[in-house]
Each structure stands twice: as C-alpha cells, then as structure tokens.
Amino acid sequence: MRGETPNATAATAAETQVIACPHCRAQLTFGRSRTPLIDACGFESYHLDCDTCGTPLGGVIDPADDALLLSALAG
C-alpha cells in the first residue's frame, strides 16, 4: 500500500477477501478500511501495489454490492 490511502491492515481476517491482480492474476488479500478514503465522486477508493509484479492498482467499492472494482494504473 502507498501514501495515506486506507489499507488492508485495518481489517480483521474475517473481513478480508482474496482478490486477483488484473495484470498478473496473483492472489492478494484485501480488506476494507474502517476509515476509508472517499474520492471526489463519493466512492470508497483504494490504491495498492501488487506484491508479485509491483503494478500499481486502484479501485473503488461498488455501492450496489460492496464489491471491489480493481484496475491496473499507469505507473
């Protein structure tokens, strides 16, 4: 994780989920923050780096189903 962005360490094991890096498909553990960063559009926003390939990743929580929508960022 980078910067002041919320990270998975704030979540307990029961609140974490396994996600896949969209670049290399490596499995990552993700947990929502108890104090999330809300972006300018009102979405709960996350930024992290893949532990395997180092690709910067960004995502938002879909308010309809609480799913993390994750994309590789240009880096």
NORFEN-V541218 format. One line per field, one symbol per residue. phi: phi as a letter, one per 40 degrees, with the letter a starting at -180 (. if undefined). Layout:
phi=???
//
This chain:
phi=.bgccdbcccccdcccbcbbcccbgccbcbbcccbccbcccgccbbbabcccbgccbbabccccbgccbbbcbca
//
